Amino acid sequence: MKWQLNRLRPSPVWVAVVLSAGIIGCQILFAPGYVDNGDFAGVLRSNGLYQLSHATRFSWHFGVMQYYNPAFLVHGTTQSLLIQIAMLLSRLTGHSHFFDIRYLGFVYGLIYLGGIGLLTWAITTPKRTVKNYFLAGLVVVVLADAGIVRYFNSLYPQAATLILIVYVVALALLLIRYKTAKLWLVFSYFMAVILLLMVNEDGNFWCVGVIFITLSLWCGPMLEKRRPYLIAGIGLILIFSVITATNLPKDAQMMNKYQAFTQGALVENQHPERYPAAKQINPQFTLMRGNAYYPTAYAALKPNGAYTQRHLLQRYNLSWVVTSYVNSGTQFSRLLNVMAKNTLVIPLTTQGSVISFVGYSQLMATFYPKTYGFNVLLALVILSGYAVGLVTGLRRHQWAGFSRFMMMFGLLTTIILIPIVTIVNYGLANLAVHLVPVVACLNLSLILVVADCCHRRILRGTEDE
């Protein structure tokens, strides 16, 4: 009788998926997405769309180009693939001259629900216990939050990033738990990794963290005889990271280089006039501190002009920027703290949104410590606990502790490294957008730590309770 009553209860996976579907669906239908910060133009042009003349700051609708577009899919990314699927759905429903952004939100949301289901399946046990229902609720509260879902009704590539990192972590956890090889899981995992790396040029920043997550499978049951395939998969990760890094228009490369100087190297610098002297750059370029590549107001010098290209951008490279930061540790630490303060800031959206599920993101934005040092300390504390489980598991000749340690190491490495790489490559430009991967890894780390504590897996280094 008890067994029959247990079967009548819905599984935690279905609870998480159904609740998330209701919350996410309402937000996609009624809540506006994040507003354009100037990055939408390239995405629109590449996908055959254009901004309507009567559009306000946030627009539900975009026009579909009816003429030849030489820029169509020139810069192919994972985001472009998903936008084209959404446009196909729009045409199938009779909307061939305009595109409603909610079609894209629907595509994102449907794929995202699959990731939520896989993650809930990976962190819960088959038993329908209060503990597992609590974990399902935690997944809903964290992952269905409007801070994430509002990216779906926008053209920011971070929507695809947030979805795919959930798939990568969930599929890796499922591979760790399985006792035999599941070919569809292996294929799905590496496909999710490749798509994640090809979302945009930021994808190559994921390379280190993703490799550590992939190494969590090294001692899993599936790879006793298939480790050469894992090595080949890591090689693919490196190849696609290089492809993503080089698959960037020249104008975008110049913009990033310019803003890394004006909004990074010159910021928080006590003596900016001395900074360019070592590279024979005119010190007057320090007057452009804080300027954007596409200024919205008066600029003393055209950032994309020939003079700026020849006398500034062509006179320094990445290694010089890194060396200058190394020689100015105080400036770099200040920039890292600025990064930390902006990590959990919710980007602007339009006013008057009535459908909102922002409890978790608002809580984190309000109470989470806003210093880079806290992130480092948090990472060390979490890894110390998992290191105990690693040693305990190895003494018992069990590898679950190793796999979980490498999984957490990959997530926390991303949290620590991405702010550093962002400063070097972009400066302080568009922080709320560039730091989205940090937020995703923080959320997933919280879910995994709570799940492992509930099932007493951290210190024991075993899979079962």
HELIX and SHEET records of a PDB file:
HELIX    1   1 LYS A    2  LEU A    8  1                                   7    
HELIX    2   2 PRO A   12  PHE A   30  1                                  19    
HELIX    3   3 PHE A   40  SER A   46  1                                   7    
HELIX    4   4 THR A   78  LEU A   92  1                                  15    
HELIX    5   5 ILE A  101  ILE A  123  1                                  23    
HELIX    6   6 VAL A  130  LEU A  143  1                                  14    
HELIX    7   7 ALA A  146  VAL A  149  1                                   4    
HELIX    8   8 GLN A  158  ARG A  177  1                                  20    
HELIX    9   9 LEU A  183  LEU A  197  1                                  15    
HELIX   10  10 GLU A  201  TRP A  206  5                                   6    
HELIX   11  11 CYS A  207  LEU A  215  1                                   9    
HELIX   12  12 PRO A  221  LEU A  223  5                                   3    
HELIX   13  13 ARG A  227  THR A  246  1                                  20    
HELIX   14  14 LYS A  250  ALA A  260  1                                  11    
HELIX   15  15 PHE A  261  ALA A  265  3                                   5    
HELIX   16  16 PRO A  272  LYS A  279  5                                   8    
HELIX   17  17 PRO A  283  MET A  288  5                                   6    
HELIX   18  18 ALA A  306  HIS A  311  1                                   6    
HELIX   19  19 LEU A  313  ARG A  315  5                                   3    
HELIX   20  20 LEU A  318  VAL A  326  1                                   9    
HELIX   21  21 GLY A  329  ASN A  342  1                                  14    
HELIX   22  22 GLY A  359  PHE A  367  1                                   9    
HELIX   23  23 TYR A  372  ARG A  395  1                                  24    
HELIX   24  24 ALA A  400  TYR A  426  1                                  27    
HELIX   25  25 LEU A  431  HIS A  434  1                                   4    
HELIX   26  26 VAL A  436  CYS A  454  1                                  19    
SHEET    1   A 3 LEU A  49  TYR A  50  0                                        
SHEET    2   A 3 HIS A  61  VAL A  64 -1                                        
SHEET    3   A 3 PHE A  98  ASP A 100 -1                                        
END                                                                             
